Amino acid sequence: MKITFLGGGNMANALIGGMLKQGYSASDITVIDPGSEARRKLAETYAVNCVDAADKLPGAGDLLVLAVKPQQMKEAVAPLVGKLGQAVVVSIAAGLDLTTLARFLGGHRKIVRCMPNTPALIGAGITGLCPLPEVSAVEREAANRLLSAVGSTVWIDDETKMDGVTALSGSGPAYVFLFIEALQQAAAELGFTPEQGRQLAIETVQGAAALAAQSSDPAAVLRERVTSKGGTTEAALRTMADSGVKEGIIAGVKAAEARGRELGKLLGAA
């Protein structure tokens, strides 16, 4: 299987590194990127083929991964429109819906829209994927295998929910980093060193997430088990509730989803 990447940025790097660990051959991977430094690093790090422009290629391969910024997509894919053949196009560009992508690609309909997140950079990502009906089960599996190289995958059959995926898991790492940031600031105000605060905060989040992942109980039940009546945790949670922490997180996710829909409409009008 021949795979072509349009764009050689951080997410493309993560995917290529994960793919090679999964047994893909470097000789089957080509990256199109106008930046000479990006091409040099990719060639040196992964020994993949690199070209500066799409016109250097006879075709798009079996899988074409769109890894450029959404605002640059229309112009970037234009040279590939006549070279798609039966390629399955996998887009990791945020906000661009399937209809818009198909229009940019000259009516090509073998497209899978994906939303990975930044933990993919260390192989711990989660990606939501949504295909057009023209993508076969075998082609879906090819896209799934590619994104599985950097973490877990979730298939979404209703594209209107993809903005929700962006709001939950795409933007989600920022919410977690904010929580870690708050814990570290609290640690500093309680007299801990920056190193101590960092370790206490990050390893608490890591451990709690691992416990939640391994347990079949809802997060609410796990929370209740830590919360003794009249204890320290109850005091903390009561204060957070008074400050609207949980409601603020939910409202924030909904605001991200709404902004995603708004940006999608703007990008679709291009």
VOPADREN-695625 format. One record per residue (C-alpha): residue in one letter; x, z, y. Coordinates in steps of 0.2 Angstrom, whole numbers, plus 5000, padded with zeros to 4 digits. Each point is the difference from the previous one (the first is absolute). Example, Ala and Ser with C-alpha at 12.3 -4.5 7.8 and 13.67 -1.06 7.14 Angstrom:
+--------+------+------+------+
: residu :   px :   pz :   py :
+--------+------+------+------+
:      a : 5062 : 5039 : 4978 :
:      s : 5006 : 4997 : 5017 :
+--------+------+------+------+
***
This chain:
+--------+------+------+------+
: residu :   px :   pz :   py :
+--------+------+------+------+
:      m : 5000 : 5000 : 5000 :
:      k : 5007 : 4995 : 5017 :
:      i : 4996 : 5012 : 5014 :
:      t : 5002 : 4996 : 5019 :
:      f : 5001 : 5013 : 5014 :
:      l : 4995 : 4994 : 5017 :
:      g : 5009 : 5014 : 5010 :
:      g : 5015 : 5011 : 4995 :
:      g : 4996 : 5017 : 5008 :
:      n : 4999 : 5017 : 4993 :
:      m : 4984 : 4998 : 4989 :
:      a : 5007 : 4984 : 4993 :
:      n : 5017 : 5009 : 4996 :
:      a : 4990 : 5014 : 4992 :
:      l : 4990 : 4987 : 4989 :
:      i : 5015 : 4990 : 4995 :
:      g : 5010 : 5016 : 4995 :
:      g : 4986 : 5006 : 4990 :
:      m : 4997 : 4983 : 4992 :
:      l : 5018 : 4999 : 4994 :
:      k : 4999 : 5017 : 4992 :
:      q : 4984 : 4994 : 4991 :
:      g : 5009 : 4985 : 4993 :
:      y : 4997 : 4986 : 5012 :
:      s : 5015 : 4988 : 5001 :
:      a : 5008 : 4999 : 5017 :
:      s : 5002 : 4981 : 4997 :
:      d : 4981 : 4998 : 5000 :
:      i : 4998 : 5009 : 5017 :
:      t : 5002 : 4990 : 5017 :
:      v : 4999 : 5008 : 5017 :
:      i : 4996 : 4990 : 5016 :
:      d : 5006 : 5009 : 5015 :
:      p : 5007 : 4993 : 5017 :
:      g : 5011 : 5015 : 5002 :
:      s : 5018 : 4997 : 4994 :
:      e : 5004 : 5018 : 4999 :
:      a : 4984 : 5003 : 4989 :
:      r : 5005 : 4986 : 4989 :
:      r : 5018 : 5006 : 4998 :
:      k : 4994 : 5018 : 4995 :
:      l : 4987 : 4993 : 4988 :
:      a : 5012 : 4989 : 4991 :
:      e : 5014 : 5013 : 4999 :
:      t : 4988 : 5014 : 4995 :
:      y : 4989 : 4991 : 4987 :
:      a : 5009 : 4983 : 4997 :
:      v : 4983 : 4991 : 5004 :
:      n : 4999 : 4982 : 5008 :
:      c : 4998 : 5000 : 5019 :
:      v : 4995 : 4986 : 5012 :
:      d : 4997 : 5000 : 5018 :
:      a : 4985 : 4989 : 5000 :
:      a : 4986 : 4995 : 4989 :
:      d : 5004 : 4981 : 5001 :
:      k : 5016 : 5004 : 4990 :
:      l : 4988 : 5003 : 4985 :
:      p : 4991 : 4987 : 4989 :
:      g : 4986 : 5012 : 4997 :
:      a : 4993 : 5017 : 5002 :
:      g : 5003 : 5005 : 4981 :
:      d : 4988 : 5009 : 4989 :
:      l : 4998 : 5015 : 5011 :
:      l : 5001 : 5000 : 5019 :
:      v : 5002 : 5017 : 5009 :
:      l : 4995 : 5000 : 5018 :
:      a : 5011 : 5014 : 5007 :
:      v : 5000 : 4996 : 5019 :
:      k : 4991 : 5008 : 5014 :
:      p : 4982 : 4996 : 5001 :
:      q : 5002 : 4993 : 5018 :
:      q : 5013 : 4988 : 4994 :
:      m : 4991 : 4995 : 4984 :
:      k : 4991 : 4984 : 5006 :
:      e : 5016 : 4992 : 5007 :
:      a : 5011 : 5006 : 4986 :
:      v : 4989 : 4993 : 4985 :
:      a : 4997 : 4983 : 5009 :
:      p : 5015 : 4992 : 4992 :
:      l : 4994 : 5005 : 4982 :
:      v : 4982 : 4994 : 5001 :
:      g : 5005 : 4984 : 4991 :
:      k : 5011 : 5008 : 4987 :
:      l : 4988 : 5013 : 4993 :
:      g : 4994 : 4991 : 4984 :
:      q : 4993 : 5013 : 4988 :
:      a : 5010 : 5014 : 5008 :
:      v : 4992 : 5017 : 5001 :
:      v : 5002 : 5007 : 5017 :
:      v : 5003 : 5018 : 5002 :
:      s : 4998 : 5007 : 5018 :
:      i : 5006 : 5017 : 5005 :
:      a : 4996 : 4997 : 5018 :
:      a : 4989 : 5013 : 5007 :
:      g : 4983 : 4995 : 5007 :
:      l : 5000 : 4982 : 4996 :
:      d : 4984 : 4997 : 4989 :
:      l : 4999 : 4988 : 4986 :
:      t : 4989 : 4987 : 5010 :
:      t : 5013 : 5000 : 5014 :
:      l : 5015 : 4998 : 4988 :
:      a : 4991 : 4986 : 4991 :
:      r : 4997 : 4991 : 5016 :
:      f : 5019 : 5002 : 5005 :
:      l : 5004 : 4993 : 4983 :
:      g : 4990 : 4984 : 5002 :
:      g : 4986 : 5006 : 4989 :
:      h : 5011 : 5006 : 4986 :
:      r : 4989 : 5014 : 4990 :
:      k : 5012 : 5007 : 4987 :
:      i : 5003 : 5015 : 5011 :
:      v : 5002 : 5019 : 4997 :
:      r : 4999 : 5011 : 5015 :
:      c : 5011 : 5016 : 4998 :
:      m : 5003 : 5016 : 5010 :
:      p : 5015 : 5010 : 4994 :
:      n : 5007 : 5015 : 5009 :
:      t : 5017 : 5006 : 5005 :
:      p : 5004 : 5011 : 4985 :
:      a : 5002 : 4983 : 4991 :
:      l : 5017 : 5000 : 5008 :
:      i : 5005 : 5013 : 4987 :
:      g : 4989 : 4993 : 4986 :
:      a : 4987 : 5013 : 5003 :
:      g : 4987 : 4990 : 5009 :
:      i : 4981 : 4996 : 4997 :
:      t : 4993 : 4983 : 5003 :
:      g : 4982 : 4994 : 5002 :
:      l : 4997 : 4982 : 4995 :
:      c : 4986 : 4989 : 5003 :
:      p : 4999 : 4982 : 4993 :
:      l : 4989 : 4985 : 5004 :
:      p : 4989 : 4994 : 4985 :
:      e : 5011 : 4985 : 4997 :
:      v : 5014 : 5012 : 4994 :
:      s : 5000 : 5000 : 4981 :
:      a : 5002 : 5016 : 4989 :
:      v : 5017 : 4994 : 4995 :
:      e : 5005 : 4997 : 5019 :
:      r : 4993 : 5017 : 5004 :
:      e : 5012 : 5008 : 4987 :
:      a : 5014 : 4990 : 5008 :
:      a : 4997 : 5008 : 5017 :
:      n : 4997 : 5017 : 4992 :
:      r : 5016 : 4999 : 4991 :
:      l : 5009 : 4996 : 5016 :
:      l : 4993 : 5014 : 5010 :
:      s : 5002 : 5012 : 4986 :
:      a : 5018 : 4998 : 5002 :
:      v : 4999 : 5012 : 5015 :
:      g : 4987 : 5012 : 4994 :
:      s : 4982 : 5001 : 4995 :
:      t : 4986 : 4988 : 5003 :
:      v : 4981 : 5001 : 5003 :
:      w : 4989 : 4984 : 5000 :
:      i : 4986 : 4999 : 5013 :
:      d : 4987 : 4987 : 4996 :
:      d : 4991 : 5002 : 5017 :
:      e : 5012 : 4994 : 5014 :
:      t : 4990 : 5010 : 5013 :
:      k : 5008 : 5016 : 4993 :
:      m : 5018 : 4993 : 5003 :
:      d : 5000 : 5008 : 5017 :
:      g : 4996 : 5016 : 4992 :
:      v : 5015 : 4998 : 4989 :
:      t : 5010 : 4997 : 5015 :
:      a : 4993 : 5016 : 5008 :
:      l : 5002 : 5011 : 4985 :
:      s : 5017 : 4995 : 4991 :
:      g : 5007 : 4987 : 5012 :
:      s : 5000 : 5012 : 5015 :
:      g : 4999 : 5015 : 4989 :
:      p : 5019 : 5004 : 4999 :
:      a : 5000 : 5003 : 5019 :
:      y : 4986 : 5013 : 4997 :
:      v : 5011 : 5009 : 4987 :
:      f : 5016 : 4999 : 5011 :
:      l : 4989 : 5008 : 5014 :
:      f : 4996 : 5014 : 4989 :
:      i : 5018 : 5002 : 4995 :
:      e : 5005 : 5000 : 5018 :
:      a : 4988 : 5014 : 5004 :
:      l : 5006 : 5010 : 4986 :
:      q : 5018 : 4998 : 5006 :
:      q : 4995 : 5005 : 5018 :
:      a : 4991 : 5015 : 4993 :
:      a : 5016 : 5005 : 4990 :
:      a : 5011 : 4998 : 5015 :
:      e : 4988 : 5011 : 5011 :
:      l : 5001 : 5013 : 4986 :
:      g : 5019 : 5000 : 5001 :
:      f : 5005 : 4989 : 4985 :
:      t : 5015 : 4988 : 5002 :
:      p : 4996 : 4981 : 5001 :
:      e : 5007 : 4998 : 4983 :
:      q : 4989 : 5015 : 4993 :
:      g : 4985 : 4993 : 5008 :
:      r : 5002 : 4983 : 4994 :
:      q : 5003 : 5005 : 4982 :
:      l : 4985 : 5012 : 5000 :
:      a : 4989 : 4987 : 5008 :
:      i : 5004 : 4985 : 4990 :
:      e : 5002 : 5008 : 4983 :
:      t : 4983 : 5009 : 5002 :
:      v : 4992 : 4983 : 5004 :
:      q : 5008 : 4992 : 4985 :
:      g : 4996 : 5014 : 4988 :
:      a : 4982 : 5001 : 5006 :
:      a : 4997 : 4981 : 4998 :
:      a : 5008 : 5000 : 4983 :
:      l : 4989 : 5015 : 4995 :
:      a : 4984 : 4990 : 5006 :
:      a : 5006 : 4984 : 4991 :
:      q : 5002 : 5009 : 4984 :
:      s : 4984 : 5010 : 5001 :
:      s : 4982 : 4994 : 4996 :
:      d : 4993 : 5012 : 5012 :
:      p : 4994 : 4995 : 5017 :
:      a : 5011 : 5004 : 5015 :
:      a : 4987 : 5012 : 5006 :
:      v : 5001 : 5010 : 4984 :
:      l : 5019 : 5001 : 5001 :
:      r : 4999 : 5006 : 5018 :
:      e : 4988 : 5013 : 4995 :
:      r : 5012 : 5007 : 4987 :
:      v : 5013 : 5002 : 5013 :
:      t : 4988 : 5009 : 5012 :
:      s : 4998 : 5019 : 4996 :
:      k : 4986 : 5008 : 5009 :
:      g : 5007 : 5009 : 5015 :
:      g : 5018 : 4993 : 4997 :
:      t : 5012 : 4990 : 5010 :
:      t : 4994 : 4983 : 4995 :
:      e : 4982 : 5004 : 5004 :
:      a : 5006 : 5006 : 5018 :
:      a : 5010 : 4983 : 5002 :
:      l : 4985 : 4989 : 4994 :
:      r : 4988 : 5009 : 5011 :
:      t : 5011 : 4997 : 5015 :
:      m : 5002 : 4982 : 4995 :
:      a : 4981 : 4998 : 4998 :
:      d : 4997 : 5007 : 5017 :
:      s : 5012 : 4987 : 5007 :
:      g : 4991 : 4986 : 4991 :
:      v : 5015 : 4995 : 4989 :
:      k : 4990 : 4993 : 4985 :
:      e : 4987 : 4991 : 5012 :
:      g : 5014 : 4993 : 5010 :
:      i : 5009 : 4992 : 4985 :
:      i : 4983 : 4992 : 4995 :
:      a : 4997 : 4994 : 5017 :
:      g : 5017 : 4993 : 5001 :
:      v : 4999 : 4990 : 4984 :
:      k : 4983 : 4993 : 5006 :
:      a : 5008 : 4995 : 5017 :
:      a : 5014 : 4992 : 4990 :
:      e : 4987 : 4990 : 4990 :
:      a : 4991 : 4995 : 5015 :
:      r : 5016 : 4994 : 5009 :
:      g : 5004 : 4990 : 4985 :
:      r : 4984 : 4991 : 5000 :
:      e : 5002 : 4997 : 5019 :
:      l : 5018 : 4993 : 4997 :
:      g : 4994 : 4989 : 4986 :
:      k : 4987 : 4992 : 5012 :
:      l : 5014 : 4997 : 5013 :
:      l : 5012 : 4992 : 4987 :
:      g : 4986 : 4990 : 4992 :
:      a : 4997 : 4992 : 5017 :
:      a : 5017 : 4993 : 5001 :
+--------+------+------+------+
***
